[in-house]
Amino acid sequence: MSYAELYKYCQELSVPISRRDVVPRVVLLAKRPRKPFILARTMDPAILSGYIWFPPAQGGDPSHPYLRWGKGEPVIAYSRSLNYCWTRFVIIKELMHYFDQPLERVTTSEELGALLSEFSAPQIERSPAMDSEVKALWMALGIMCPESLRQEFESQLAQGQVTEPEIAQRLKMPLSFVPLLFDPQYKRIIAHLCEC
């Protein structure tokens, strides 16, 4: 499975890119039998906006609610207090973890705790799970804004013809992520992710 295939597919879609287009394509590329189970949970988005839970490779506790609800497929949970744009972004970003390598996946509560600690106290060397979080963020950005439109926005922004809030509204993306679309390293990062 390849992020490059998903990225190429999304270049042809109109914005805002719909979860209804992205989820089945990721499931197809990941060769999973079903889409993930997606649910809203009570959580403080200042601490955690969402996460993906992958079922254990060796079955796991059959009474675990996620194992029952997900019917053996991943579960994406997001904070029910998020607005529409944030919910979209979080779900799409968590979906990008389908492209993770096994060592990058967080599968236990202990690993989740360690990852959350790494967010609050960044380490000199990132863990594979933290690397995965960074990649998932950029991957989500890459598919939510087709490159031709991103270049158009970049030109319009430079000429004062559009504002970052207008771009966020058009893409149905949280405003805080719009500047990353115009980061000087953006194209290099996306090209790297497409090569992985």
C-alpha positions in Angstrom: 0.0 0.0 0.0 1.2 3.4 -0.8 0.5 6.9 0.4 1.6 8.0 -3.1 -1.4 6.2 -4.6 -3.7 8.0 -2.2 -2.1 11.4 -2.8 -2.4 10.9 -6.6 -6.0 9.9 -6.3 -6.9 13.0 -4.2 -5.3 15.3 -6.7 -8.3 14.8 -9.0 -10.9 15.4 -6.3 -12.7 18.7 -5.8 -12.4 20.4 -2.5 -13.3 20.1 0.2 -11.9 16.6 -0.1 -14.6 14.3 1.4 -14.0 11.6 4.1 -16.4 9.6 2.0 -13.8 9.5 -0.8 -10.8 9.1 1.4 -11.9 6.4 3.8 -12.8 3.7 1.2 -9.6 4.5 -0.8 -7.4 4.0 2.3 -9.2 0.8 3.2 -8.7 -0.5 -0.3 -5.0 0.4 -0.4 -4.5 -1.1 3.0 -6.3 -4.3 1.9 -8.6 -4.2 4.9 -12.0 -6.0 4.7 -14.0 -3.1 6.3 -13.6 0.6 7.0 -12.7 1.7 10.6 -15.3 2.2 13.2 -15.4 6.0 13.9 -16.8 7.4 17.1 -17.0 10.6 19.1 -15.7 10.4 22.7 -15.5 12.7 25.6 -11.9 13.9 25.7 -10.2 17.2 26.2 -8.9 18.3 22.8 -6.3 20.4 24.5 -4.7 17.1 25.5 -5.9 14.7 22.9 -8.1 15.5 19.8 -8.3 11.9 18.6 -6.6 8.6 18.1 -6.7 5.4 16.2 -6.7 2.0 17.9 -5.5 -1.0 16.0 -6.6 -4.4 17.2 -3.8 -6.5 18.6 -2.2 -8.9 16.1 -2.8 -11.9 18.4 -6.6 -11.4 19.0 -6.7 -9.6 22.3 -9.3 -9.5 25.0 -12.7 -10.3 23.3 -14.5 -8.2 25.9 -12.6 -5.0 24.9 -15.3 -2.7 23.6 -13.2 -1.5 20.7 -12.6 -5.1 19.6 -16.4 -5.6 19.6 -17.3 -2.3 18.0 -14.6 -2.4 15.4 -15.3 -6.1 14.5 -11.5 -6.7 14.2 -10.9 -3.4 12.3 -9.3 -0.2 13.7 -11.3 2.3 15.7 -10.9 6.0 15.2 -12.0 8.1 18.2 -12.3 11.9 18.2 -13.3 14.5 20.7 -17.0 15.2 20.5 -16.3 18.9 21.4 -14.5 19.5 18.0 -16.1 21.6 15.3 -16.8 20.2 11.8 -13.4 21.3 10.3 -11.4 19.9 13.3 -13.4 16.6 13.2 -12.6 16.2 9.5 -9.0 16.9 10.0 -8.6 14.6 13.0 -10.3 11.7 11.3 -8.3 12.1 8.1 -5.1 12.5 10.0 -5.8 9.4 12.1 -6.7 7.5 9.0 -3.1 8.2 7.7 -1.9 5.8 10.4 -3.1 2.9 8.1 0.3 3.6 6.4 2.3 3.1 9.5 4.8 0.4 9.9 4.1 -2.0 12.8 6.7 -0.4 15.1 5.1 3.0 14.6 1.7 1.9 15.9 0.5 2.6 19.4 -1.2 -0.6 20.6 -1.3 -0.3 24.4 -2.3 2.2 27.0 1.4 2.4 28.1 2.5 3.3 24.6 -0.2 5.9 24.3 0.9 7.4 27.7 4.5 7.5 26.4 3.5 9.2 23.2 1.4 11.8 25.0 4.4 12.5 27.3 6.5 13.0 24.2 4.1 15.7 22.9 4.4 17.6 26.2 8.2 17.1 26.6 9.7 16.6 23.2 12.7 14.3 23.1 16.0 14.9 21.2 15.3 11.6 19.4 11.7 11.0 18.5 10.1 7.6 19.0 8.8 5.7 16.0 5.2 6.6 17.2 6.1 10.3 17.3 7.6 10.1 13.9 4.3 8.5 12.8 2.4 11.4 14.2 4.4 14.0 12.3 4.1 12.0 9.1 0.4 11.6 9.5 -0.1 15.3 9.9 1.7 16.1 6.7 0.0 13.3 4.9 -3.4 14.6 5.8 -2.4 18.1 4.6 -1.2 16.6 1.3 -4.5 14.9 0.6 -6.8 17.7 1.8 -5.4 20.3 -0.6 -4.6 19.2 -4.2 -1.2 20.6 -5.3 -2.6 22.6 -8.2 -5.0 24.4 -5.8 -2.3 24.8 -3.2 -0.1 26.6 -5.7 -3.0 28.8 -6.8 -3.7 29.7 -3.1 0.0 30.4 -2.6 0.0 32.9 -5.5 -3.3 34.5 -4.5 -2.1 34.8 -0.9 1.1 36.5 -2.0 -1.0 39.0 -4.1 -3.5 39.6 -1.3 -6.3 38.1 -3.2 -7.2 35.5 -0.6 -6.7 35.2 3.2 -5.7 32.2 5.3 -9.2 32.1 6.9 -10.8 32.0 3.4 -8.5 29.1 2.5 -9.4 27.3 5.7 -13.0 27.7 4.9 -12.7 26.5 1.3 -10.7 23.4 2.4 -12.8 22.9 5.6 -9.6 22.7 7.5 -8.6 24.2 10.9 -7.1 27.6 10.3 -4.0 26.7 12.4 -2.9 24.2 9.7 -3.2 26.5 6.7 0.3 28.1 7.1 1.8 24.7 6.9 0.5 24.4 3.3 2.9 27.2 2.4 5.9 26.1 4.5 9.1 26.4 2.4 9.7 22.6 3.0 6.1 21.5 2.1 6.8 20.2 -1.4 10.0 18.4 -0.2 8.1 16.8 2.7 5.2 15.6 0.5 7.7 14.2 -2.1 9.5 12.3 0.7 6.2 10.9 2.0 5.3 9.7 -1.5 8.6 7.9 -1.8 8.2 5.9 1.4 
